[in-house]
Amino acid sequence: METDLMRALFSRTEFSAINRYFADLMLKLSGSRDPEFYLACALVSYRAERGDVCLNLADYAETPVLKGFSNPVPGPICPPLQSWVEMLRKSPVVGKPGGKTPLILDDTDRAPRLYLLRYWQYENDLAAGIRQRIEGQPTTLDRELLTSGLNRLFPGNNTAPDMQAMAARTALEKNLCIITGGPGTGKTATVLKILILLLEQAGDIPLKLALVAPTGKAANRLRESIRSSLDQLDRSVLASETVLSAIPTETSTIHRLLGSIKNSPRFRYDRLHPLPHDCVIVDEVSMVDLALMSKLVEALKPSSRLILLGDKNQLSSVESGSVLGDICFDPGPSGRQKSSPLSHTIVNLVKSYRFDEKSGIGQLSMLINDGQAEESLALLRQGSAGDLGWKRIPAPGELKPRLEEIFRQVSRRVIEPRSPAQAFQNVSRFGILCALRNGPSGAVAINRLVESLLAEAGQIPADSPWYPGRPVMITRNDYQLQLFNGDIGVALPDSEDDNRLKVFFDLGENRYRKIAPARMPEHESAFAMTIHKSQGSEFSRVLLILADQDIPVLSRELIYTGITRARDYVEIWGEEKVFVKAVLRRTERSSGLSDALAG
C-alpha cells in the first residue's frame, strides 16, 4: 500500500492533524516510506491524545486500523505483530528502553509496547521511584509506642480485621502506603490518626508534613475533611494534647507544593532540589496523571514517607495514565494485595460509613463496579431506593422544561446567597453532572439552558454574563493568580469595595480570594459540569445526565464517579440500552507500569 493512500485513508478517520504531522515527521527523520511504520507512528500519537501511555501493538496487530473509532470507515488492516515489531526495531528513530530516540520500543515481554520518549521516561522514573520507596524503611520506629498508639486510636472489638488500623500501621512501617476505598470508607479519618501516630513517634523533633491534592477544589475538600475529623476526635485517645497543635490543617495542590514555574513544565523542586518534607499525603490520586506523579515522586527525599489516598474505581486522570489503577490490583479477602512487591503497601478500605446496607447509592455503586448492568438498571427502575431516581433522557427540545422542573426547587437558594459562606454551601447542595461537555445534553448546553431559565424568570440579567450568585469554574491554570483548572468560585458583591462584583474563591476558615471579573483567567459557568470535572467535589443532590446514544466515553467508571458525588440523592437521565452498555464497558488505558512494578 502506498503511503499517499494510507494518508488519504487517515484523512477520513479520527486521526488529528497532530497525529498525521507526527507520523510525517517520523517518516522524514527515519528516511522511511513504509506505510506500516507511518501507521505505528500515527497510532501511538492518537492513543497518547486519548490518555494511553503507550501503544500496545498486540491490541492492534492483524485488526482494522479503525478499531474503536466512533465513526469507522473501511480501512487497512494492521500488520502481524512479529513483522511489525521487526520493522520498528530497524528504524533509526525507534530505540530500546533507556535510549533517547523519539520513540521507544519495549519488547522485553509478550506485550510489545511503543512509547513516545517522554512517556516512557515518566513511566520508568515513576516505577523506579516506587520500587525505591518499597525497598526503603523508616530510619527509626518505636514499635512499642506504635502499638500503644494503635490500641488507643483504633480500639475495635477484635471480631474482624480493622482495615483502618492496618492502613495506619502500614503507613508507619513503610515509606510508601496506598490507601484505597470508596466514598465514606474513612480514608481521611484514617489519615488524621496516621498524622497523630507520626507526631507521637517524632516527639520533640519537628516534622514537616504536606497535605496535597491534584486540584484546588480537591485540596479544599481534603482540608475540610481533616478539620471535620479533628473536631470529632475523642481527645482522650491522645497521649499528649500538644500533638494537636502540630497537626497540619492547611492543604495545597501538588503544583503549588512542587513550585510551579510560569510558562514551564518544570518545577522548583526535583531530584536535585528535593522537597524538605518528611511525609507527603496525596488525596484523590485517581485524578493524578503519570507525568505529575512521576515529578512528585522524583522530588521526594529518599527518607520521606509517601501516602496515597484514592478510589481506584473512579475515572482516571484527564491527562495520560491511570496511575492508581495501575498500582492497585484486585485485593484478596484480607484487603491487602498479594501478587506484587506492592502487596504490603496497599490497604483497601471496604466498610462505608456514609452508605449503609439500605442505601440505594451504595448498592448501585457496588453493582456498577461489578459490571452487573441489568441488576443496576433494575435497582434504578424499581424505585424502592429513596435516594435513587431514573428517568429517560429528554429529547433536545424537551430539556429546557424538564430542567425548569428540577431547577425551580434550588435556583433561588443558588443565586441569592447572603454571604460567601452561604454561596459555597448552596453550590454544594445541588450539582448537574454531564457525561459530555458538548452536544445537546452536554455541560456547555445545560449551563446555557439554566441561565436562560433564570433570565426568563427575572432572577439574573439577560444582557450581562456576570451576576450575583454565578458559580464559575476555572478552565486553565493561572500561576500568577494561583487559580487552577477545576477551581470553583462564586460571583458576589464585595462589601469591602462598594459592593462591586467580585469572584470569591474559598480558602477555608472564612478566608476568600477575591478576583475582579475582568481579571479572571479562562472560565465557564458551573451550574453544570462534566463528570470528569466533578472529581474532588461532593453534593447533597446530583442530577446525572448521560448521553442518548452509546459512545466510547460512557463507561462504568464514568457512571460510578458521577453517582458517588452525591451524599443524599442522585437522579439519572439516560436511555436503558445505553446505560447497560456503559456499565458493561470498562475504561482501560495502555501502560507498562503494572508490569514494571510486578517484577
Secondary structure, DSSP 8 states (H G I E B T S, - for coil): --HHHHHHHHTTSS--HHHHHHHHHHHHHHT---HHHHHHHHHHHHHHHTT-SSEEHHHHTTSBTTTT-SS--S--B---HHHHHHHHHT-TTEE-TT--SSEEEE-SSSS-EEEEHHHHHHHHHHHHHHHHHHH---S---HHHHHHHHHHH----SSS--HHHHHHHHHHH-SEEEEEE-TTSSHHHHHHHHHHHHHHHHTTS---EEEEESSHHHHHHHHHHHHHHHHH--GGG-S-THHHHHS----EEHHHHHTB-TT-S-BS-SSSS----SEEEE--GGG--HHHHHHHHHTS-TT-EEEEEE-TTS---SSS--HHHHH-----TTSB--SSGGGGTEEEE---SSS-TT-HHHHHHHHHHTT-HHHHHHHHHH--STTEEEEE---GGGHHHHHHHHHTTTHHHHH--SSHHHHHHHHHHEEEEES-SSSTTSHHHHHHHHHHHHHHTTSS-SS-S--TT-EEEE-S-BTTTTB-TT-EEEEEEETTTTTEEEEEEEEETTEEEEE-GGG--SEEE-SEEEHHHHTT--EEEEEEE--SS--TT--HHHHHHHHTTEEEEEEEEE-HHHHHHHHH-------SHHHHHH-
